[in-house]
């Protein structure tokens, strides 16, 4: 197995594991008012598994398609930036119990995904397109986050 595959899968597993650890579904979350389109709790784990798997696949494709060291550096920066913003959301929403702060953070997560789609496009159309489901899911999650803030504010 090649180093890019090991790194990409390792990062995806680490992000998924960290997200799971930072997402306690306890009484606080259960008692929040949620919008009617809120998916069942069991769906989030499989959805994130598929999304992070696609992102890992995208990273490997982009790394292999990068034509020079500058392009590979761009791939690393784009994915690393996204990983940071990905890792920040769950602790803000669930551990700090601040959906309002998470709503601000999700804008940066969404922006990192737009940057990934745009930044990967010249390197590999396929790698860029593999990020689109992640962008769509985070767009939906941002709407859910916004609805939870609206239905439950104020938070402090």
C-alpha positions, 0 to 999 in steps of 0.5 A: 500500500502506498504512503498517500493511501496510508496517510489519507485513510489514516487522516479520514479514520482519525477525523471520523474517530475524533468526531465520534468521540466529540459527539455525545448524544445525551440528554442535552442534545436529545432535548434540543428542538430540531427541524422536521428534516432532521435525519435520525441519529443513526444516519450520521455515522454512516454518512460521515464514513462515506463522506470521509472515505470519498475525501480520502479517495479524492486526496489520493487521486489529487496527490497522484495527479499533481504535476509538480511539488507546488501542486502537491503542496496545494493538495496538502494545504487544502486538505489540512485546512479542511481537516482543521475546520472539520475537527472543530465543529463537533467540540463546539456544538456538542462538547461546548454546547454552543450550536451558535458558535458551531454555526459560525465555524461551519461557515469556515468548514463550508468555505474550506470545501468550496476551496477544495472543489475549486483548488482540486479542479485544475489538478484532477476533475475526479478528485474535485467531484469526489468532494461534492457530496461532502460539500452538499452534506455540510451545506445541509448540516449548516442548515440544520445547525442554523435551524437548531440555533433558531429553535433553541436560542439563546445559548450561553 
